[in-house]
Amino acid sequence: MAKVYEAMRRAEEERKRRAGSEPSPVAPVEWEPVVQTVTPSKSSLWKRMFGRSRPRAQRDAANEINKRRIALLQPDSYVAEQYRSLRGRLDAIAAQRPLRTLVVTSPMPGEGKTTAAVNLACVSSLSVGRKVLLIDCDLRRPQVHKTLGLRPETGLAEVLMDRATLDDSIVSVEGVNLDVLPVRSLPGNPSELLGSEKMQTLIEDASGRYDRIVFDTPAALGLPDAKVVCDLCDGLILVVRADVTSQHDVQATLETLDRRRVLGMILNGTPADQGRYGYSS
């Protein structure tokens, strides 16, 4: 039984125990590679990074953004090492099968998919000689440009609507060998644009330029966007949050997406004392 399932099962039992009800048995789910990541606490992140405090509202906003790009701000941190471990697992899989295009998504919003996508793209770009592109496919609530401090003039929607070229819309992140295709405008038909022939052409074009492309999509449940993008890519990583994501949501997501493309899972938001790694057997 996968260790990540065990962690989720125990979390669900604890929530139900506190609510005064007994947990019901849940069928196990078997996984491939699993990486456990640790999210630093909001109360200490800014002070650890910059050595001073800020007003609470500003501090909370800064911490929320900074923890999404911790691999850039603290490349030697425990969390950054976790993403390097994930990169290594993906490289091992890529040696056996094509894995140039990789989707990162989650069952529901707020489970850490953008954090995972940004940090995975950042550590991937640190590999010598590797060109990496991060594409924000969330045409509803984009966060990548905010996380990386970018101010795009054009973005994915403009490219898909033939209002801008890919070259005009790609932005380079200062300090790392990472390019980003952000979101600038929010179209009224996001799922249709993501499933269009233009999107297929964009992916083919970008695949000829980059060694790895990471896609940050909206949450998979309730919207078709993640499935549409997943069907165009080589692999998928599912992000879940400890004590938040339910086993039911994980099962529903797997039924929605193509299981053949699911490479594994990231268990996000776990305390460091639960162990450094969470690979399934």
PyMOL commands that set and color helices and strands:
alter all, ss='L'
color gray80, all
select helices_A, chain A and resi 3-18+42-50+56-68+70-73+78-94+113-125+144-147+156-160+166-169+190-194+197-207+225-230+247-256+259-261+272-274
alter helices_A, ss='H'
color red, helices_A
select strands_A, chain A and resi 34-36+101-105+132-136+171-173+178-181+212-216+235-241+262-268
alter strands_A, ss='S'
color yellow, strands_A
deselect
rebuild
show_as cartoon
